[in-house]
Amino acid sequence: MTLLVVPVFLGQGARLFPEAGPDLALDLVESRVGSKTIQVYRPAGRPQYAAA
């Protein structure tokens, strides 16, 4: 997955991910910073959460 981050605040819009569904961990593969930030991720299986 390649994620392009543009620093803009929007009130409402289409969701990037569905509200329901399985959680998925992602590993950051690459990150480039310039006038825009581009981040590339790959799926990494099930996430691990800290104990409450």
Secondary structure, 3 states (H helix, E strand, C coil): CEEEECCCCCCCCCCCCCCCCCCCCEEEEEEEECCCEEEEEEECCCCCCCCC
